């Protein structure tokens, strides 16, 4: 009996143990998943609503259990459930797990290293989340892993070497993270790998040659990193490769001809590197190629005729290199081509007639080359064409009427060429046209009224031509129009005086920018101007012949950021501005406006206010002071009176203040001189200001020009002016300052012009002025200076325009029209000639009075000319893209100074002889605008002899510089 009991026990003990073990592990899987659920902070789709003890584990949403081991979890798939939270390390207890997919959620935190215990795991997908931290090296223990997807997260650190010891791994997706370091050598061991995607990281070092050992590899994405060195020739051994993308790195050298051996390759993307040399002819052997991208490199030479042998190629990108020669006619043999972009090179010759043979071409971009000749009419045969860009070349002739046959065209850019003749009316047949850019040519005649039929038009650029006639009211039919640029033509108003086209444009509800400056438009602004699009942010009607009042209804355009009506004949009052809460620039200068309301409080974004050269009267509005963003205030050449508002000192960001040529009275408030950001200029000249010049003037230490001339200021010149180290012009003339010239003026090492004439200054000329090596203009005339002119150093200098007359007790060289300094001589000889000096002195005084009058008038004109030149220099120039194109020889390689992450810098020589550096911004980079603004903020504060000053900026549809 005992032996029977023992046998029974031995028979059923394994079954009992198995049942206990299964129940225990079932309990562990369930508890692990509940721990995972506890860390989910948001489940908007209630995906895990049935995850509770009342429901069997294998019936939970997204759970799959083993058929053989019924209570064990083998798959967890919660992809794209919009789950928020962190990933629980308890998932590492699911020892039977083969597939874990948490992709497409909002998980943050770290990847649990406990996942390294999942030895049966074949698929791990955590991509498209917000995970941080490093990739756990413990994942190298998951030796059955076939696919690892961690892309589109914020993972940092290096790629672990241990990942190279996953013998079965076929897919490794680590793209779009923040990974650093080199590509580990161990990845060369992954003999089963078919997809390696580690793009959009910060990886450095060279592309490892051992990647050529991955003979099953089909996809290799290394683009958008910081990889350097050359392309390893060993990559040509991967005959299975279908897609090779290594663009946007820092790779150098030539493109290996051996790549032509990759006959299965469909995508070769090498753009945005620093490759040089020529395009290898052997690339034409890639019989399966669909996309070839070699743009934005330094590839030279001609485009090989052999590229025309491609039979499957759809996209060819060769733009922004230094390619020369003509466009090979053989390219027209590629019947499959849909996108041909070879812009930004030095291609010459004419556009081949054969291009009209393209049967499937959608995008043709040849802009920014040196092509000449006419537009071939054969292009009208490409009925599939959506985008045609041939701007910025040297094309001539007329625009062919046949282009109107391209009815699928959405963008036509022919600007910056030398086209003449009229705008073809046939273009109105292109009903899908969204952007039409013909600016910067020599087009004449009227704007075709049929353009109004292009109902999908959003951008219309016809500026910088010789267009005449009136602006067609039919433009009002363009209901989708966003930008209308017609400036710099010879457009006139029709027989009416109310600008009917402006009324018609009220139908364009999407209009954002309206630019009609520099034409011959006359008449009055219609009341309906206030009915223009509520999205309108930019209006420029400057330098026309508009007259009458500015309609108060303009205040309805609350989205305006830029309003420019300067250089017209507008009169009356400036309308109430309180609705312009978004206004950043307001220019009403050079009109006949006579009254200004004190209602600027709401214009908190206003950065520039120019109402100069009008007939404004009354006081300066106090409401200007609270405008914290105001940087430039120009009210000069008006009839303003009263005192300077002390609260202008509250405009802490003011960079330029010009109140000259008014009738302002009282003293200069100390508060205005506390404006530490006033680094362009302060001009209070030609007023009736009195009192002393406050010592606080030294606080505007970054100012480049100060002009307080022609006032009634008294007292001493503050020595604190010597702290204004950036001063280029200082004009205190025609006041009644007394005392001596401050010795501290010798610290103004950047000073180019100094005018202290027509005051009551006394004493000697400070010897410290000898240090002013930049000085070009010096006027100390008509004071009471004494002694000898300093000698040596940079004073006096033959290159300096200098006036010292009207100082009877000043002596020096005769060329300055002042008495010579006495030299020691015999007392007896001096007495013998005493009568002659007296007589000579009388004659000399009479001559000096006559010459002094003439000299004073001459110096007054020179002073005005020099001051005007300085102020014009300090104001931003307006330079067109066409001028920049000429100044840089077409942005040629010989003018190239450097290439950075956000743009390219060229040397330029403007038409006035000014040497400039032109930085062309890379618009494809989303961070470029932020970087440019940061650079401007730094440069406006930092001054150094090796740093250039920003002159201006230029922006159009195609480029920013």
Helices and strands as residue ranges (DSSP letters): H 2-38, E 40-43, G 57-59, E 63-65, E 73-77, E 83-86, G 89-93, E 99-101, E 106-109, G 113-117, E 123-125, E 130-131, G 137-141, E 147-149, G 161-165, E 171-173, G 185-189, E 195-197, G 209-213, E 219-221, E 228-229, G 233-237, E 243-245, E 250-251, G 257-261, E 267-269, G 281-285, E 291-293, G 305-309, E 315-317, G 329-333, E 339-341, G 353-357, E 363-365, E 372-373, G 377-381, E 387-389, E 394-395, G 401-405, E 411-413, G 425-429, E 435-437, E 444-445, G 449-453, E 459-461, E 466-467, G 473-477, E 483-485, H 500-504, G 505-507, E 513-515, E 522-524, G 527-531, E 538-540, E 545-548, G 552-556, E 562-564, E 569-573, E 585-587, E 592-595, E 608-610, E 617-618, G 622-624, E 632-634, E 639-643, G 646-650, E 656-658, E 663-665, G 670-674, E 681-683, E 690-692, G 695-699, E 705-707, E 712-714, G 719-723, E 729-731, E 738-739, G 743-747, E 753-755, E 760-763, G 767-771, E 777-779, E 784-788, E 801-803, E 809-811, G 814-816, H 827-832, H 834-874, H 881-887, G 893-895, E 896-899, E 903-909, E 915-921, H 928-941
